[in-house]
Amino acid sequence: MRLVQIKRGIVRRVAIVEEPNLRLLDGCQSIYELAQAALAGAIKLSDTAKKRVTSDTIKYDTVYDGESDWQLLPAIDHPDEPARCLISGTGLTHLGSARDRQSMHAAASEELTDSMKMFRSGVEGGRPEAGKIGVPPEWFYKGTGTTLRAHGQPLDVPSYAEDGGEEAEIAGIYLVAPNGTPHRIGMAGGNEFSDHRFEKKNYLNLAGSKLRTCALGPELVVDPEFKSVAVEVKIERNAAELWSTKFRTGESEMCHSLQNLEHHHFKFEAHRRPGDIHVHYFGTDSLSFGAGVQLQNGDVIQVAFEGFGRPLRNPLHVAQQSANLVQVASL
């Protein structure tokens, strides 16, 4: 099952994707609300959705192409408190990302960077036996729900940034139950987006390079196949293809198991606060930055994941003004 969130003015709805249409659900204004209802009723999210289907449909093409009064929202959000949607990710899960990071930060005198060492530790201990805890992965924080962008919305390169580049990744979507148990409600294709030029100067800049807008959606996939997923990334400039690549992601393609990644995210008590939403990106294998591509204002980034619905497309918006000094006032 694939779900979308749409909005028209102040009205929000949830719909099931039934190509070429969207079938509207009744009695819920967000996937968050639908998931809360599933928890309360102790039934699957997909069954909860099926109980709320209506006869009302909308043509998906018009919404997806931006030609409808209805607009796509990110595949998940916390509709009342965006700050209670925590966005994070796991890096160095794919060999390609480790190679890119190695090439970014390797000095002539170094044989292996810390990044490659961390990737190798994942290869050696990131897939523990059932019931066991493996080595922790690299973890990073991206922000709250205010940084999430939907299909068609621009990804921002702010005035203080040096760059902005795509990272095509699948993200796990989680809701923490009243008893503190995290529940995976689905997954969505996403564009994690980072400042790679800033990071390249020093790998200790990684944390700051991740505090950026990111995109998610357009569809939330309930119980997706996550073993090996084909990915295609395209960069368009002036309506022509500038660069593209294909690779595979998913549990079989990564050095950590999904269980190990989830354990090491939710082992922290602060990540198990009832009612919170978590969006956790699982990493990528290929970057246009690693291929020497420099994105420009107006470029369009498209990421597509087999089995995850329609591609996610976002234009790049580069701030034109210079960075201003932020003055802190005394109180």
Secondary structure by P-SEA (a helix, b strand, c coil): cbbbbbbcccccccccccccbbbbbcccccaaaaaaaaaaacccaaaaaaaccccccccaaaaaacccccccccccccccccccccccccccccaaaaaaaaaacccccccccaaaaaaaaaaacccccccccccccbbbbcccccccccccbbbbbcccccbbbbbbbbbbbbbbcccccccccbbbbbbbccaaaaaaaccccccccccbbbbcccbbbccccccbbbbbbbbbcccccccccccccccccccccaaaaaaaaacccccccccbbbbbbcccccccccccccccccbbbbbbbcccccbbbbbbbbbcccbbbbbbbcc
